């Protein structure tokens, strides 16, 4: 029976997963990829180091899966979207890869919001440029690093760099191409779009575009030596990890909102026609004639992880040393807090927000009698409230019958129920650990004819999830708290820039 290899490169970890033809994971290997933060707002990684980490993970997964490398029928990669991975004209990395957590171009995006550039970009590309959009980052490099800008030969996304390392072929896919430079109506590059951003000089640097399930090359002899794969193994184009995650949890389709509670608050739904609104990105779907509408901000479960790492660090280390989970320890505290009234609210903007780069996180309503459980409850509710901001926007534009939720936080049933109560809609939590890697593997399988299309998942999806329905009483209470959460965020809009300025002045 053939196997499939899905590679998933996130913001901190790169994974290689071998699946059998029925979708069961046979082996998972992970490697951390260090982030480089040489100065504030710069979040980067070494591109060659990323490839080494991916190659090591592939080699381990092949070793652990119990199958021959020749059983791998096809390979596909997915990775974090946006950000920027540049090559010179000799196809060598032009500095570090820039992650989607990078915010150096925040001032560029803010300027475009006031001078009309963002409005023009929205109408032509289906999205408003943001701090980590390729358009914003390239404009920043043009303005601040002109010599580096002059040497740009190729503009890639993260997974496109991995594809180049695997196959020696340059290119991107339909989903990734639409992060800045494709026309929302034709779903293809248009000659006027680069000029919107003053980037006409890069007309020859944009990569050719393929469907996510299109064969684009094969494993080279060098990549075979690095990874243990067989030279000549087919490789397909792959896709943006937001789309891959929705596909992997069975949430890619019209009428369904796919929600990923991870580093980013990801909320997306598919449409058969483009609909443009500043509250979401109208990007390309898996094939021409499909659009994936994404409402996103970097404000989700990373806030919960930060709390556990920063305020429960020693207890977490001790628990893990004893083979226990910190989540099992704090879980009863959270459930007890959910059962009692609380004034405590949290805005989950530690790493970004829907309100611009100046917004920051904070507790409000904190009293001396509140304990850790109350604080964690507020963090979880704040995360769910931020997802609702995005889901409400999508529900205004598209029909949404149900939601599918994934992400580590969703594995706790009490927290999944919070999402159902906050959103006021049925939620299915898909029991799939490696959703994005499986989304990539579905494209790989379709590319070599194992599946009719990436949407022909061989698994019985109805058996892979647990459904949660909103409780009317709790949902009404959460709605009141949500509206206060939003009202406070609106009132803080004028204060956040002043708070941010405290650090810019260099004051102790």
N, C-alpha and C positions, 0 to 999 in steps of 0.2 A: 504494500500500500504506500503511495507517495506521501511525502511530508511537505510542509511549507514553513518557511522561515520569515518571521516578522521582526523587524528591528524598530524599536521605539526609543528615540533620543529626546528625553525631556530636558528640563532646565538644570537638573542636578544629576540625574542618573540616566545612563544609556542601557537599554535592555535588549537582549536577543532571546526570542521565544520560538521553539520548534513545536509546531502543531501537527497532529495527524490530520488526515483528510476530512475527518468528521468534526474537527474543531477542538479536540481535546489537547491541552498543552502537555507536551512530553518532557520539556525541560525549559527552565528559565534561568538566564544568567544575567547578572547586573554588574555594572562598573560605574562608580561615581566619577564625574567629570568636574574638576575644580573650576569654580568661578573666579575670575580675575577682576577685582574692583580697585583699580589703580588710583581712582579719585572718585569723589561723590558723583552719583548718577551714572557712572560707567560700569556696566556689568557685561563681562566678556568671557571668552574661553579660547584656549589654544586649539586651533583647528586640527593640527596634526595629532595633538593629544586626544582629541575627540575620536579621530579615526582609530588610533591605537586602542582606546577603550572599547570601541565598537568591535574591533577585530578580536580582542581578547574575550569579549562577551560571546561572540559568535562561536569561537573555538571551544569555549567551555560548554555552551549549550549543545553543540554537536557531540562533545565528549560525553555529556551527561544523558543524552536522550535515548541511548540504547539502540540507535539506528545508524546505518551507514550514511556518510555524507552524500553518497550517490543517490540516496532516497529523497533528497531535497529536490522537489520538482520545480520550485521557483522561489524567488526572494523579493521582498519589497520592504522599503523603509518608510517610516513616518517620523515626524519630529516637531518640535515646537515651531509654530508659525511666526511670521513677522520677524523682527530682528534683521540681521544682515550678515552674509558671508561673502566676502569679496575675493576675487582672484585677479592677479595681474594678467597680462597678455600671454604669459607663458604657463598659465593655469596653476600658478603657485599662490598660496594664501597671501593676501595683501593685508597683513596684520592679523589681529585676533578676530574671531567671529563675535558678533554683537548679539546678545540675547534679547529676548522680548521684554525682560525686566529692566532694560536700559532706559534711562529717561533723560539723557543728555540733550535730546532734541525737543524737550518740552517747550522751550521758548520758541522754537521754529513753528511747532504746531499751534501755539498760542497766537503767534503773529498771523499765521494763515487764517485763524478764526476771525480776526478783526479786519483783515485787508481784502476779504472776498475769495481768497484762494480755496479755503475749505468748502465754501458754498459751491464753487465751480467743480471742485473735485468730487463732491457728493453727487452732483447731478450727472457727471460723466463716468465715475468709477463705482458709484453705489456706496461710498463710504467717506466719512470725514477723516482726514489724516490725524494720527495720534503720535505720541512721542516715540514709540518703537516701530512705527510703520517704515518700510523701506524708503518711501519717498522722503519722510522727515529726516531719517538718518543720513541719507545721501546728500540732502541739502545742507545738513550740519557739517558733513565732511567737506563738501564743496567750500563752505564759508570758513571753516576753521583749520582744515588740513588740505589746502589746495594741491600740494605736491602729491599726496596720496590719491586724491581724487583724479588727478591727471593720469595716474597709472592704472585706473580701474579697467580691467579687460572683460570681466564677467561678474554679474550680480546674481547670487544664488540664495536660496533658503537653506536651512540646516540640513534637511534630508537630501537636498540636491548635492550637497558636498559629499555626503556618504555614498550616494549613487555614483558620483564621479570616482570615488576611491574604489568602489566595487567593480565598475565597468570601464572606466576610462572615458565615458561619454558625458558630455555636458547637456543639461536640459532641466526642465521643471515639469510640473503637471498642471492641469486645469485649475485645481483648487488653490494651489500656491501662487500661480501666476496672477490671481485676482487680488492679492494683498495690497496692490497700489496702482498697477499700470494697465489694467484691461478695462475696456468699455463695458458698462453694466448691461447694455442691450445686446451687443454682439458677442460678449464674453471672450473677446480677443484683444490683443494689443491694438492701439489706435495711435496714429502718428502725432496727434495733437496732445496726448495726455502727458508725456514727459515735459512738454513746454508749460503745462500748468504749474509745475514745480520748479521751472528753470533748470531742468535736467536734460535738455536736448542733446548734450554731448554724449549721453549714454545710450543713444539709439541702437548701437551695435552690441551693447553689453547685456541686453536682456536675453535670457535663454529660450530656446525653442520649447514649445508647449506640447505635451502629450496627454492623453486620458490617463487617469490614475491606474487603470488596469492594462495599459498598453505596454507591450514588450519594447524595451528601449536598449537592451544590450545583454551582455553575459559576463559572468565572473571572469576576470582576467587571470593570467598566470600569477601575477604578483599578489592579487587579492586572495587567490587560492592558497598561496604560501602563507599569507598573513592570518587567514581565518580557518583553514582546514576545509573550506568548501571545494567542490570539484570545479576546475576551470571549465567554462562553457555553460554552467548552470544559468538558466534564464533569470533575468532581472526585469521587473516592471517599474513603471515610473514612480509609484507610491503617491502619498497624499499628505496634506496638512493634518496634524494630529487632532485638531478639533473635529474635523469631519471623520477621521478614522475612529475616534472614540464613539461618536454617534452610531457609526456603522457597526462597531464591535459590540454595542449593547442592544442592537436591534431597534435603535431609536432614530434612524435616518429615514424620514418620510414625512409626507404632509399630514397635518393634524396631530403630530407628536412633537413635544418639546423635549429635546435631549439635554440633560443637565449634567455637567461635570463639576463636582465640588473638589477642586484641587488647589494649586497655586493660584489659578485664575478662576473666577466665576464665569463659567461658560454655559451659555443657554442658546439653543439653536433650533431652527425648524426649517423644513424644506418647502419650497414653492415651485409651481410650474411657470411662473412669470415673475419678472423682477419687480420689487416694490421698494422704493428708496425712502429712507427716513434716517435722520441723524442719530437716532437711538440704537440703530443696529448697522452691521456691515452686511450689505447685499452682495455676497460673493458667489463664485461659481460652485455648482454642485459636482456630482460625480461624472456627469456627462452633459454635453450641450443641451440646453432646454431645461435644465434644473438649476435652481439657485438655492444656496444655503445661507439663511439669514441668521446672523450671529450677533447676539447682544452680550458683551463681554467686558469685564474689568478685572484687574489683578487684586481681587478682594474676596477671597473665599477661605478654604480650609487651612491655608498656610497660617492664618491668624490663630487657629486652634493649636497647630503644631508649635507655633512660636510661644504660646502661653505655656505649653507643657515643657518645652525645651528651656525656657528662660526662668519660669517661676516654679517648675517642678523638676528641674534638671537632676538634682542629686537623688531624689526619690525615684525618678525614671531609671537612672543608671542602676540603682540598687535593685529595683524590680527586675530589670532585664538580666542582671547578674544572677538572680534567683530563678530565671526562667519564667517570670511573670510579666504581664503587660500593664503599663501605666493606665491604659484605657479601662482595664478591668477594675483598677483601683478607684479611678475618678468617676466611673460610670454611675455607681450608686449615689454619689454626691450630686451628680447632675440630675438624676431622676428625682431625688428628694427636693432639689431646688425647683424643679419644674412643677412640683405639687403644691408649692406655696406662693403667695403673692410676692412680687418684687418690684422695686422702683428702678432696678439696675438695667441700664441699656449700654450697648457697646457699638461703636461704629468701626467696622473691620477694615480700616484703611492703612494698615501697617506698611503695605507694599504698593499701594495705589488705590484708586477709587473711580467711580463714574463721574466724580465732580472735579476732575482735573488734578494735576500733579501736586498742588499745594495742600490738598485735603490730607488730614492725618487722623490716626486712630485715637480713640479715647473712651473711657468709661464716664457715664453720667448717672446721677442718682445713687452713687456709691455711699453706703453708710457703714458705721463701725460695726454693726451687727451682721453685715454680710460676710459670708465665708467663701472659700474657694469654689464650692459648688455653685453658688450664686453667680460668681464671676464667669465661670465656664458656661453656665446657662446663658448669660448675656452674650458671650462670644459666639456661641452656637446660633442663638436667635439672630444676632447681628449678621452672621454669614447668610442665614436663610433670608433675612430681610433684603440683603443686597441682591441675592438671586431673584427675589420677587420684583425688585426694581426692573430688572431685565426681562423677566418673564411677563410682567404686566405690559411692557412695551410690545413684546411679540404678540401677546394676546389681542392687542388693539389692531394689529396689522394682519394677523393670520388666524385661521380657525385652529384651536388647540383643544383636543379632547382629553388628553392625558399627558403625563410626563414620565420619562425614564431617567433615573438618577444613578450615577456612578461616582466613584471616588472613595478614598479610605474612610472618610467620615460617615458614609452611607451604610457601612456594615453594622453600625450600632443601631438597633431597632428603635430606640428612644429618639435618636437624632433624626432618623429617617421619618419618624412620625411628626417631628417638629416641622420638617419640610412640607409634609402633606398639609398640616394645619396652617402653616404660614401662607402657602400658595393657594389653599382652598381648592385643591384638585387632586384626583387620584394619582398616585405615584407608584411606579414599579421600580424596585431596586434590583438591577440585574447582577446576578452572582457571577461576575466575570472579572477575574483579577487583572487580566492583561487586555483590556478592551481595545486600546489603540493598536497594539501589536497584532491583535486578531483582525482589526479593520484593514491593516496593511496586508496581512496574509490572505484575506478574502480577495483583495485586488490581485495578489500574486496568483492565487488559484484561478481566478477568472481569466487572467492573462494567458494561462497555458491550457485553458479549456476544462479544468476540473469543475468549475461552476459556470452557470450560464451568464452570470454577471456578479459583481461584488455584492449585490443585494440578495443573492440566492444563498443565504446562510444555511448550511446543512444541519445546524443544530435545531432542536425543538425549543423555540424561544419561550413558549408558555411554561415550560418546566424549569426555566433558569432564573426566574425572578420571584420576588415576594412583593405583594401588593399592599399598599397603605392607603387608607381612605381618610379624609379629614374628619375630625370630630367636630360637629357643629358648634358646641360650646367653646371648646379650645380655639377653634378657628376664629370665632368672633372676638375672643380675648386677644389673640395674636394680631388680628386686624387693627385693633385699637393701638396696640404697642407699635405695630408697623407704621401707622400714620404719624405717631409721635416721633419715631425714628427718622422719618423723612422730613418732618417739620423742623426738627433740630438741625439736620444736615443743611437744610436751606438757610436757616438762621446763622449757621456758622460760616457760610460762604465768604463773608467779609472778614472774618477773623482768621481764617486759615493762612492767607498770605502773610499776615502780620506775625503769626506764630512762626512760620517758615523763615521769615526775615531775621529772626533772632539768631539763627545759626549763620546766616549769610554775613551778618555784621561782625562775626568773629568774637562776639562777647562770650566771656566765660560762663 
